[in-house]
Amino acid sequence: MTQASPHAAHDGAHPVPQLTPDSDGQTEILDLDAEVLAEHIASITAWLPIERGPRHIVDLGCGTGAGIFALLARFPEAEVTAVDASAGHLHRLREKAEALGVADRVRTVPADLDADWPDLGRPELVWASASMHHMADPGRTLRRAHDLLSPGGLFAVVELAGFPRFLPDDAPKERPGLEERCHAALAHHHAEHVPHRGADWGPKLAAAGFTVEGERTITVNVDGSRSEAVGHYALSGLKRLRGSAAHALTADDLTVLDQLLDTEGPLSILRRGDLAVRTERTVWAARRA
């Protein structure tokens, strides 16, 4: 969830890594998510109720590292163990860590969090951003995270309220409300295939043995004029929406959606001056007694 530079939480002494294309667009959209929403990730790490900086952090489902780099900036003495099932995500994360000069503070571990966990040490902080809702058995994952933490350690769960919106409600003029219809189809898909998206994680954390110390919802509204990356983020996001929503859209909706996704065409979303990134992120901070 982030910002105007993928690493706005850093002091600018290191070069910003360039985006690397990937076959399904997932790596690219994770990088763009980090770039566009950086200040929001930094605000979440700043909010965490931690008095003494952790020396060891574990990121469960790290993606390409948006949370990791914000955490390393917040806790300059910490090292991070980054866990993800995707070799591509971990490769991209290592590239970014090298470019930012923090590779010696990041250990990558390929692992399926729904299977047996490898040895991840005894961290003082566990971070899970937009990963818990993917778990086949979230309760089991939360209990494992509880047992992983050192006594008194903190578990930070960050989850999406929903996929970001990019277009005004009355856009595009050819098919007003097109994006909302895509989101309605996506919500139906998630209800069937990702049932834990949008869950209230507070009671689930308590059931796993945690003491929930805080909950915060952050409203995101990033105007496209603030970052050129917003257009590319919208392009990648709408491509993914199309993949899930196409079966529920009319032929007219699909025609206009494809015109928005045509980067060479006159209606390309990259040519629009009215884009914004609108969403919400909620974070729960839970303590192991």
matplotlib code that plots the C-alpha trace (Angstrom):
import matplotlib.pyplot as plt

x = [0.0, 2.1, 3.3, 5.1, 8.2, 8.4, 10.5, 9.4, 10.2, 13.8, 16.1, 16.7, 20.4, 19.7, 18.4, 14.8, 14.6, 12.9, 9.9, 10.4, 7.6, 6.2, 4.0, 0.8, 1.4, 1.4, 5.0, 4.4, 1.2, 2.8, 5.7, 3.2, 1.1, 4.2, 5.2, 1.8, 0.9, 4.3, 3.3, 0.3, 2.5, 5.0, 2.1, 1.0, 4.5, 4.8, 1.5, 2.5, 2.5, 6.2, 8.3, 11.6, 12.6, 12.6, 15.8, 14.1, 10.9, 9.1, 7.0, 4.4, 3.5, 6.0, 5.3, 7.9, 8.7, 6.6, 6.1, 9.7, 11.3, 9.0, 9.8, 13.5, 13.3, 11.3, 13.5, 17.1, 18.5, 16.2, 16.7, 13.8, 12.9, 10.8, 8.4, 6.5, 5.4, 6.4, 10.0, 9.4, 8.4, 11.4, 13.7, 12.3, 12.5, 16.2, 16.8, 15.2, 17.1, 20.4, 19.5, 18.5, 21.7, 19.8, 20.4, 22.4, 19.3, 16.9, 16.7, 14.3, 12.5, 10.3, 7.4, 3.7, 2.1, -0.7, 1.8, 4.4, 6.5, 10.3, 12.3, 11.7, 13.5, 11.8, 10.9, 9.7, 7.4, 5.4, 3.9, 1.3, 0.0, -2.8, -1.9, -4.1, -7.2, -5.5, -5.0, -6.9, -7.2, -6.7, -7.2, -4.4, -2.1, -2.9, -2.1, 1.2, 2.0, 1.2, 3.5, 6.2, 6.4, 8.7, 6.7, 5.5, 6.0, 3.6, 1.6, 0.5, -2.2, -2.9, -5.9, -7.6, -11.2, -11.3, -9.5, -8.7, -11.0, -9.3, -12.0, -14.6, -18.1, -19.4, -16.6, -15.9, -18.5, -19.0, -20.1, -20.6, -20.2, -18.1, -15.5, -18.2, -19.8, -16.3, -16.0, -19.5, -18.4, -15.1, -17.0, -19.0, -15.9, -14.2, -17.3, -16.9, -13.2, -11.6, -14.2, -11.9, -11.4, -13.0, -13.1, -12.9, -9.6, -9.9, -12.0, -9.9, -6.7, -8.3, -9.4, -5.8, -4.6, -3.6, -4.5, -5.6, -4.0, -5.3, -7.1, -6.9, -8.4, -6.6, -8.4, -6.4, -7.1, -4.1, -4.7, -3.2, -1.4, 0.9, 2.5, 2.9, 2.8, -1.0, -1.8, 0.3, -1.2, -4.7, -3.8, -2.5, -5.4, -8.0, -6.3, -6.6, -10.2, -11.0, -9.7, -12.1, -15.1, -15.2, -17.8, -20.2, -19.9, -21.9, -20.3, -20.5, -18.8, -16.0, -15.5, -15.0, -12.9, -10.6, -10.3, -9.2, -6.6, -5.3, -2.2, -1.9, -5.5, -7.2, -9.2, -6.2, -6.4, -2.8, -4.2, -6.7, -6.2, -8.9, -7.5, -7.0, -6.3, -9.2, -9.3, -9.0, -6.5, -7.2, -4.4, -4.8, -2.0, -2.1, 0.3, 1.4, 1.2]
y = [0.0, 2.9, 6.1, 8.6, 6.5, 2.8, 3.8, 7.2, 6.2, 6.2, 9.2, 9.1, 8.0, 4.9, 4.6, 3.5, 0.1, 0.0, -2.1, -5.6, -7.0, -10.4, -12.8, -12.3, -8.7, -9.6, -8.5, -5.2, -4.4, -5.1, -2.7, -0.1, -0.6, 0.1, 3.2, 4.8, 4.1, 4.4, 7.1, 5.1, 2.1, 4.3, 5.7, 2.2, 1.2, 4.5, 3.7, 0.3, 0.2, -0.7, 1.0, -0.8, -1.6, -5.3, -6.9, -9.6, -9.2, -11.9, -10.9, -13.5, -13.3, -10.5, -10.0, -7.8, -6.1, -2.9, -3.6, -4.8, -1.6, 0.6, -1.6, -1.5, 2.3, 2.5, 0.0, 0.6, -2.1, -4.8, -7.7, -9.2, -12.8, -12.5, -15.4, -16.0, -18.9, -17.0, -17.4, -14.4, -12.2, -13.1, -12.6, -9.1, -8.4, -9.3, -7.0, -4.1, -4.8, -4.8, -1.5, 0.1, -1.1, -3.3, -6.8, -7.7, -7.1, -9.3, -13.1, -14.6, -17.9, -19.7, -21.3, -22.2, -20.8, -23.3, -26.1, -26.9, -23.8, -23.7, -22.5, -18.7, -18.0, -16.1, -12.6, -9.8, -8.5, -10.5, -8.5, -9.8, -7.4, -8.5, -12.2, -13.5, -13.5, -15.9, -18.6, -21.8, -22.0, -18.5, -19.7, -22.2, -19.5, -17.1, -19.7, -20.5, -16.8, -16.6, -19.5, -18.1, -14.7, -14.2, -13.5, -9.9, -9.8, -8.0, -9.3, -6.7, -7.7, -5.3, -6.1, -4.5, -3.1, -3.9, -3.5, 0.2, 2.4, 4.6, 6.3, 8.9, 7.5, 9.0, 7.8, 6.8, 8.9, 6.1, 3.7, 5.5, 3.2, 0.7, 0.3, -0.2, -3.0, -4.6, -4.4, -6.0, -8.9, -9.1, -9.1, -12.1, -13.9, -13.2, -14.4, -17.7, -18.1, -15.8, -15.9, -14.3, -11.1, -8.3, -10.2, -8.6, -10.0, -8.7, -11.6, -14.1, -12.8, -13.0, -16.6, -17.5, -16.2, -12.7, -9.5, -7.0, -3.6, -1.5, -1.3, 1.5, 2.1, 4.3, 6.0, 6.2, 8.9, 9.6, 12.0, 11.0, 14.4, 13.4, 10.5, 9.3, 5.8, 6.2, 5.8, 2.6, 1.3, 1.9, 0.1, -2.9, -2.9, -2.7, -5.5, -7.7, -6.6, -7.6, -11.1, -11.6, -9.6, -10.3, -13.1, -10.7, -7.7, -6.8, -6.7, -2.9, -2.7, -5.0, -2.9, 0.3, -1.5, -2.8, 0.8, 2.0, -0.8, -0.1, 2.0, 3.2, 4.2, 7.6, 6.4, 4.8, 5.1, 6.5, 9.6, 10.5, 13.4, 12.4, 9.3, 8.7, 5.7, 5.3, 2.5, 1.7, -0.4, -1.7, -2.7, -4.8, -4.8, -7.9, -8.9, -12.3, -12.2]
z = [0.0, -0.8, -2.4, -4.6, -4.8, -4.0, -1.1, 0.0, 3.5, 2.6, 2.5, -1.2, -0.9, -2.9, -6.5, -6.9, -8.7, -12.0, -12.7, -14.1, -16.3, -15.5, -17.2, -15.2, -14.1, -10.4, -9.7, -11.6, -9.8, -6.4, -7.3, -8.4, -5.3, -3.2, -5.3, -5.3, -1.7, 0.1, 2.5, 3.7, 4.4, 6.2, 8.3, 9.3, 10.4, 12.4, 14.1, 15.4, 19.2, 19.6, 22.2, 21.6, 18.0, 17.0, 16.0, 14.0, 11.8, 9.8, 6.8, 6.0, 2.3, 1.6, -2.2, -3.7, -0.3, 0.1, 3.8, 4.3, 3.1, 5.2, 8.2, 7.6, 7.5, 10.7, 12.5, 11.4, 13.7, 12.4, 10.0, 8.1, 7.1, 4.0, 3.3, 0.0, -2.1, -5.3, -6.5, -8.8, -6.0, -3.9, -6.8, -7.3, -3.6, -3.6, -6.6, -4.8, -1.6, -3.5, -5.2, -1.8, -0.1, 2.5, 1.1, 4.2, 6.3, 4.3, 4.2, 1.7, 2.4, -0.2, 1.6, 1.2, 4.4, 4.1, 4.4, 7.0, 8.0, 7.8, 10.8, 10.9, 14.1, 17.0, 15.8, 17.9, 15.1, 12.5, 9.6, 7.2, 4.6, 2.2, 2.8, 5.5, 3.4, 1.0, 3.7, 3.3, 7.1, 8.6, 12.1, 11.9, 10.3, 13.1, 15.8, 14.0, 14.0, 17.7, 18.5, 16.2, 18.0, 21.0, 24.2, 24.2, 20.4, 18.0, 15.1, 12.5, 10.1, 7.2, 4.9, 2.0, 2.1, -1.6, -4.9, -5.6, -7.7, -10.3, -12.4, -11.4, -10.8, -14.0, -16.2, -18.9, -20.7, -23.2, -20.4, -17.1, -14.0, -15.9, -13.1, -10.5, -12.6, -12.8, -9.0, -8.5, -10.6, -8.7, -5.4, -6.5, -7.6, -4.2, -2.3, -4.0, -4.1, -1.5, 1.4, 4.0, 2.1, 4.1, 7.3, 10.8, 12.0, 15.5, 16.8, 14.8, 16.4, 19.9, 19.2, 18.3, 21.7, 20.9, 22.8, 20.2, 21.2, 18.3, 15.0, 12.5, 9.1, 6.6, 3.8, 0.6, -2.0, -4.2, -7.1, -10.4, -10.7, -7.7, -9.5, -13.1, -11.7, -10.9, -14.6, -14.9, -11.6, -13.0, -16.2, -14.4, -12.0, -14.7, -16.6, -13.6, -13.1, -16.7, -16.1, -13.3, -14.5, -18.3, -18.0, -16.2, -18.5, -21.5, -25.0, -24.9, -21.5, -22.7, -25.8, -23.8, -21.2, -23.9, -25.3, -21.9, -21.8, -25.3, -24.5, -28.1, -28.5, -28.1, -25.0, -23.2, -19.5, -19.6, -21.4, -18.7, -16.4, -13.9, -12.3, -8.6, -6.3, -3.9, -1.3, 2.4, 4.4, 7.9, 10.3, 13.5, 16.1, 18.3, 21.1, 22.2, 26.0]

ax = plt.figure().add_subplot(projection="3d")
ax.plot(x, y, z, "-o")
ax.set_aspect("equal")
plt.show()
